[in-house]
Amino acid sequence: MSKHWYDQQTIYQIYPKSFNDSNHDGIGDIPGITAKIPYLKQLGITTIWLNPIYQSPQVDNGYDVSDYYQVDSSLGTMTDVETLIKTVHEHGMYLIFDFVLNHTSDQHPWFKQALADPQSKYRDYYLWQDPAADGGRPNNWGSFFGGSVWAKDPAGGSQYYFHLFDKRMPDLNWKNPAVQQAMRDVAEFWVEKGIDGLRLDAFIHLAKADFRQTYPNRTGDSTPIISDMFYAHLPKVHQYLHDFVAAIKAKHPDTYVVGEASSADPHLMVDYTTLGTDECDQVITFRTFADDNTQDDPSFSDTFQPRPMDVTAYKQNTVGIQAALADTSLPTLYWNNHDMARVATRYGDPDYPQASAKALATALYLQRGIPIIYYGEELGLTNIRYHDIADFEDQTVPTFVASAQAAGKSKVEIMRMLNQTHKMAGRGPMQWDNTVYHGFSDHLPWKHGDTDDMNAQAEIADPDSIYHYYQQLLQLKQCAPFTNGQFIMLGSAEQLFTYLIDDGQKQAAIVCNLSAQAQTYLLPFVGGKVLLVQGGATYRGRQVTLPAWSSLVVKSA
C-alpha cells in the first residue's frame, strides 16, 4: 500500500450540537469547536470529523440537508467555518466533513420543485413509483426508521416517493447523471474551501433494485420489512462511488475519503477500498461489534435490551477484518459513534469504570488501523440518562415500549434499558469542567438529563485519569512497530484480548483482560520492554498477571 497523510492519523468525531456552546443558547456550535482545537491537539488528535453542519430542518440532527452550500444558522456562519478550517490547519491538523449523499431534506429546493411540478427536471432527482395494483404502496420494503420506505406524494399525486430513512428525507436518484454531477459539485465546493476529506454517509444505499420486487415473508401480507438485499451493496454502488471519488481526487488527490458501510463484511470492505479503484480509502463497518444475546428476555422486543460484549465473537470479527484488509487498506478502529450507545455504558464495567475504559482502549487502538475517538470517550463519558421516553426522538422506540409494557415492564425498567442502549443517550453534551452544565454552556443544553461527574478539567489535572491514558496510548500509536506493523491475533482465554503487532523487525504484544476476574497469560517471547501498563498488570519472564480490567503492552527485545 502507498503511504498518505491519513495513514497515520487519529480521528476525533465531534457531534457539533453537543461539543461546546459559544453563544449561550444551549446548542454547540462552530466557534465552540474552534475554541477547543488546542485541547484536541494536546490529546494527540490529528484529524477532526464533524457530523453534518449544513443548513437543515434538524429532523435528523443535520442528516436532512436543505442546502448543502449553507451552514445551519444554529451552528454558525460560513465565516465561522472558514475560521475553523484555518485554525485546524494552523495547528497542523486536518478536517473532514460528514457528507450526506443518499438523500436530502424534503425542504430542499430540489424536492420542493419536484412536488410543485411533476414535469420539472427535479422530479427525476428523486425516486418515484406508481402504486401497486391494489392502489397501495409499491412494495413491502421497510425503512430503517420504521414503517415503509414509501410515502405518498404530499402534493396530491398518485405516486409514492422512496425514503430509506425518515419520510422527510427522500432518497436521491443516483441513476440520474444530473444528481451525480450535483453531488460532485457540492463536494468540490467544500474541498476547495479547504477541508481535507469526506465521510460518505450511507453510500452503500445509493443503488436500489427494481421496485416491482417484494420481499417474501411467511404471512404474505404487505407489512413493511427491512429488505437490505434490495437497497444495500448493489453492484451499481461501485460505479457511482468510483465516479464520485475519481472526480474529487482528479483535482484534489490528497483528499481523504472514508465511507460509512455499516453492514459491510470483510469481503465488501476489501471491494470498497482496493487501491486503484478510486472508491474509499477506508470504510466504517458496524460488523466488528458482537453482543452476547443469550440473556435476552424473549417475552418482548430485543431491540433495546442491554447486552454484554461477546468477547470471543468480537475477537473473531476483528481477526476476520484484519486478515482481509492486511494487504488492501487500513481498518477503522472505533468503540462508539453517534449511532450507538457510549462504550463506557455499553461495554464498560460500573465497578471498574476507569480500568475498563483503559483496557478497552488498549485492546482496540493499538491494532493496525486508524483510531476514531468519539467526543468525550477520552474522559470515560457515559450515556446521559433521560427522564422521559419522548427524549429519544426515535420512531422505533414506541414499538419497543409497547412490547415491553405488554410483557409487564415498568416505565423505570424501560427507561433504564433505553438509557443504556439507545444512540440518543450517547449524544449528551461534552463535559468540560464542574461548573453549571459541566461548562458546555451557561444555558440549558439541547440534550439534558442526569450525568456522571467526569470532566476534562479534572482529568487533565489527574495524571492517572482516562484522559492521560488516552494521551499515552495515542503517542505510542505513532511509534514503531505500531506505525506499519501487521496484526496477529494470539490464542487466549475467553475474556482475554491478546495480539501482536509485528513490523518485521520488532514485535509488540498487547495483552488485555476484558473482565472482572483475574487472569494470567504467557507471552510468545521472553524479555522485552514494557511500553504501557494499566490496572496493576505485572510481567515476569513470559508470564503476565492481569487483575480485573488490566492490560500490558510489551515490546520484544
N, C-alpha and C positions, 0 to 999 in steps of 0.2 A: 504494500500500500504506500502511496505517496504521502508526504507529510504536508499538513496545512496548519494554519494558526489555530484552528479549532480542535486539533487532535489532542492538545494538552490542556484544554480548558476545563474550568469548573463553573457550571451554570448555577445561577440563583434565580429561582422563579418568584416573581412578585405579582400578587393579585392587587392591582393598583388601588382599588377602593378600600383595601384593608391594611395598607402598609404604613402610611404616615399622612396625617391631615395637616396641611399648612394654612388653610384659610378658615378654620374654625366652624366647619359645617357638619362635622362628623363623618365625612367621606374622604378617604385617602385620595391623593392627587399627584400630578406630575411634579410640581415643585417640592412636595414632600419626599418624593423618591430622590430627587436631585440632592436634597439636603443630607441624605443618608449614604451617598456614594462613598465617603471616607470610611464609614462603618463597614461597608461591604469589602472595600479594598483591604482593610485591616484583617478581616476574617480570612481572606485568601481567595475571594471570588475573582474570576477573570471575565465572566460574561453574565449579563443580566437579561433574563427573558421576562417580558411584560405580557400579561394577559391583555386582551383587546382594549384599546383606548380610543377607537373610532367612535364617531357620532352614533348614538344608539338609543332606542326607547328603553333599554335595560330590561327587557323581558327575560333575557338570559344573561344578564350581567355583562353585556358587551358583545356576546357572540351573535347577537341580532343587529347587524350593521345597517344603518340607514344612509350613511355617507362615508365612504372609505377615505375620502380626501380631507375630512374634517376631524378634529379632536373633540371628544364628548365634553360639553361645557362643564359637566360636574367634575371633570378631571383636570381641566386646564385649557390652554390655548396652544396654537401651533408654535408660538414663540417659546412657550414653556418646554415643548418637545425639543425644539432646536437647542435650547439651553441644556437640556438633559443630555442630548447627543454629544454636545461639545464637552460637557463636564465628564461624561463617561470616558471619552477619548483622552481627555487631559490626564486622567488617572491611569492611562494605559490599559483600559478595559474595553469590552465590546458590548453591543446592544442588539438583541434580536426581538422582533415583534411577532406576536401571535397573528396569523393571517387566516381569516375565515373565508374559504373559497368554495365551500359546498353549498352555501345558502346565504340569503340576505334577510334583512327585516322586511316585514310586509309594509313598512313605512318607507322603504327605499323608493326613489322616483321611478326606477325601472318597473317595480311591481305595481305601483300606483297607475302608471301608464298602461301596463298590461291589463289592468282591471277596467280602466276607463275606455279603452279602445281595443276590442279583441282583434282588430286588423292591424294594430300597431306592431312594429318590429319587436317591441319589448315583450309582446305576448310569448314569443319564442325564446325569450331569455329564461323562461321557467318551464316546468313540466306539467302539461295539461292532458287530461284523458276524459273521454266521454263516459257516461255512466254504463254500468253493466246492463245486461238485457232486462233485468228486473227493475231498472231505474236506480239501483243503489250504487254503492261505491264500486270502482272498477275491479278491485280485488281485495283480498283479506290480509294484505301486508300490514304489519304493526309498526307503529312509531316507537322510537326509543324513549319518548316522553309519555307513553301511554296512549291507548286508542289506536286509531287508524292513521296511516300515512296520507290519507286523502281528506281534503276539506273542500266543501262546495264553494264555487265561485261566489264571493260575497257581493258581487255586483249584480247577481241575479241570473247569470248564465247557467246553462245546464251542465257545464263541465266541472270537473274536480281538479284541484292542483295538488301537487305532491309536496309533502313536508316530512322529512325523516325525523325531525325534532319537533319543536312546538309548532302549532298551526300558524303562528305569527312569524315563522321563519321558513318561508318557501324555498325549496331547493332550486338551484340554478341548473339550466340545461347545458351541460358541457358538450353535447353534440353540436351545439351552435358555435361556429368559429368566432362569431362576434362576442360571445361570452368569454371564450378563451382569450381573445385579444384584450377585452376589457379588464380581465383579472390580471393579465400580464402588465397592462398599463398601470394598474394600481400598485402592484409590487415594485415596478421600476420607479414609480414616484417616491416611494419610501426609501428604497435603496439609494436613490440619488440624493435624498435628504441626509443620508449618512448612516443609516442603520447598517448593521453588519450581517444580518441574517434573518431568516424567517422560520417560524414554527408553523407548519402547514396543518391546520385543524381539519380533522375528519376527511383527509384527502382520499382515503380508501373507499369512500362512498360516491365518488364523482360519477361513476358509471352505474347505470341501472339496467336490469334485464327488461324483457318485453313485458309491458304492463298487463297483457292479457293472461298472464300466468297467475295461478292461485296456489297458495301453499297448502298441500294436503294435510288434513287433520282427521282425527278419528270420528268426530261428530259430523263432519261435512257441512257445518254451518259457516257463516261469514264472520265469525268473531275474529278481530284482528290478532295476529300472532307475529312476533319478531321473525323475520324471514331473511336472515343475513345473506343466504346464497343468491338472493335477487338484487342486493344492493351493497355488497362488500367484496372488495378484492376481485372484481370482474376484470378480465384481460385488458379492456379498453382503458382502465385506470393508468396502466403503464404508459400508454401513448399520450394521454392528457398530461400526466406528470412530466414525462420527458420533454414535451414541447414547452411546457411552462418553465421548467428549470433551465433548459438549454437556452431559452431566450434571455433569462436573467443573467446567466453565467457568461453568455457571449459578450455582454457589456461589462459585467462585474464578476470576473471569475473567482474572486475570493469570497463571494457571498456564501454564507453557511446556510444549508437547508436541512432542517430536521423535521420529519413528518410524524404526525400522530397516527399510528397504525395500531389502534387499541387491541384488535383481535388477531394481529399477525402472529403466526407461529414462526419458528426459526427459519424455515424454508422461504416463507414470504419475506421475512426480514432480509434474507440474502438477495432475493429478487429485487427488492426496492432499493438496495444500497450497493449493488455491484458496480465497481469502478468502471467508468467509461460509458455508463448508460444514461448519464445526466438525469438521474432521478434524485433520491435523497442521499445526503451524506451519512445521516443516521436516522433511525426510526425509534419511536417510543411505543413499546407494546405493553399491554396490561397482563400479558400471559406469563410473566415471571412469578407473579404472586400466587400463593397457594394457601387456602384456608382449610382448616380441619372442620368438616361439617358433620362429624359423627355424633356430636351432641345436640344437633338441631332438634327443635321441638316440632314433630310432624303435624301437630294439631293446627298450625296456622302457617301463613306465608313465611318463607325463609329469606325474603328479600333483604330485610334489615336486622336479621338475627346476628348478634355478635359471635365471632368465631376466633379461636386462636390460630396462630400460624401452623400449618402442616410443614414442619421443617424438612422432612425427607422429600416431600413433593417440591418444596421450594428449591432444594439442592438439585433435584432432577431437572427442574425447569432452567435453573441457572446454567448447569453444565451443558444442557442442550443448546441454549442460545450462544454460550461462549464457544462451543465446538463449531457450530455452524458459521459463526462470524469471524473465526480465527484468522482467515486469510482474505476477508472481504471488507469489513468495516468495524467500527468500534461500537459495542453495546452502549446504551444509555443506562445509567445506574441511578435509580431513584426509589425512595421508600413511599413517597406520597406526592400528591399534587392536588389541584383544585377540584378534581373529580372523585376524591375519596377522603375518608377519614384520615386524621393525622396519625403518623406512625406511633407516636408516644401513647396514643389512646388505643389504636388498633392492635398493635403487637407488643407495646411496652408492658412492663410489669409494675403495677402500682406500689408493690412492696419494695421495688428496687428501681425507682424512676430514673435516677442518674446513671446507674450502672447499665441498665437495659438500653437506654438511649445510646450510650457509648459503644456497647457491644454490637448493637445492630448497625451502627455507622461503620464500625471496623469491618464487620462481615461483608459489607457492600462496597464501600467507596475505594478500597484498595484493589478491587478487581480490575482487570483490563476493561477500560471503558471510560465514559465521560460522566462524572457525577452531576446530578441535578438536585439541588437542595431547595426545598420548599420554604418560603419565608417563615422564620420563627422556629424551624426544625432545629437549628443550631442552639436553641435555648431549651430544647425539650418541650416546646409549646404543645399543649394538649388541646383537644376539641373544646370549643365553647359549649356551654350547657344551656340550651334554650329552655324556656318555661312553657311554651305553647306549641302545639302541633303545627299551627299556621306559619310558624317561623321557618319551617323547612322549605316552603315555596317549591313544591315538587308534586307534579301530577300523579306520581306513582305512590305517594305516601298515603292518601286516603284509602286506597285498596288494601295496603298493608295494615293500616289501623283497623279497618273493618274486619279483616281476617283475625287480627289479634284480639279484638274485642269479642268476636264470636267464640273465641277459644277461652274467654274468661280473663284476659289480661287487663289489668287496671291501667289508668292513664299514666300513673307513676312508672309502671313497668314498661309501657310503650315508649314514654319519653326517655327512659334510661337506654332502651335499645337504639332509638333514633339518634340520641346524642352521642352514642358510642360508635355508630356505624355510618351515619349519613354525611355526604360530602359538604352540605351546608354548615355542619358543625366544624368543619375544617377550614372555614373561611373567616374566622373571627379576626379582630384587629391585632396587629403586631403589638407586642408589649415592650415598651422602651424603658420605662422606669416605674417607680412606685407611687407616682402622683395619680391624680384622678384619671380614670380610663387608661391607666398604665402609660401615659404620655403619648398615646396615639392621637388624641385630640382633647380639647377642653370642652367639647360638645358631645352629647350622647352619640356614640358611634352608630353607623348604619346597621351594623350587626352587633347585638349586645346580649349578654346573658352572664351566667356565672363562669368565672375563670380561675385557674390556678395562679399562684403569685410570682412565677418566674418572670424576670425581665432582663433586658440587655444590660442595663447599667449595673445591676447587681452581679451578673455573671462575668462581665468584663473585669470587675473588681475581685473576683474569686478565681484564683489560679487553678482550682480543682473543678471548675464548672464544665458543663457540657460545651459551652461556647469555646473555651480554651482547648478542650479536647478536639473539637472540630477543626480549630485553627492548626493544631499539631498534625492532625490527620491529613489535612489538605496540603500542608507543607511537605509531608512525607510523600504524598502522591506525586509531587514534582521531582522526586529523586529516583535514581536507578535502584532496583530494577523495575519500578512501577511505571516509568515513563514509556517503556516499549517492551515490557515482558509479556510472555504468554501466560494464560490462566490454566492451571492444572488442579482439578478437584481431587482432594485426598479422601480416602475412606475414613470414616469415623463413626462414633456412636450417634444415635438419632439426633440428640439435641446439640451436637457439636457441628459447627460450620468451619471446615478447615480446607485450606487451599494453598498452593504455591504460586508465586509469580516468578517466572524464570526468563531472564533476558539472554541466556546463552553464556553468561559469564558468572553471574551471581543468582542465587535464589533467595526469596523471602518467603517464610512460612507464616501464614496468618491463621491463628487458632482462636476460635470464639465459642464461648459457652452461651447458648441461647436458651438457658433455663435457670430455674432457681435451685437446682441440685448441683452439688459439687461434682466435677468431672476430672479425669486425668487423660493425658494424650501423649503418645510417643512421636517425637519429631522424626522426619525422614533423614536427618543429618545430625551429627554431634558437633557441639560447639557453635560459635557464631556470636553475633552482636544483637542484643535486644534493642530494637528500634522504638518500640512503643509498648507500654504495659498499662493495664487498666483493671480495676476491680479486685486487686490483690492477687493476680495470677503470678505464679513463680515458675522458674525454669532451672533445671539442674540436669546436666548430661543431655539426655534426649527427652527426659520426662517433663511435661508441663502439667502443673497442678492448677486447676481453674475453679475458684469459688463461684458462687452464683453470679451469672451475667458478667463474666470477666473475659478478657481477651489479651492476647500477646502476639507481637509481631517480632520475628527473629530473622536476621539476615545471615546467610551462610558465610563461613569463614573464607 
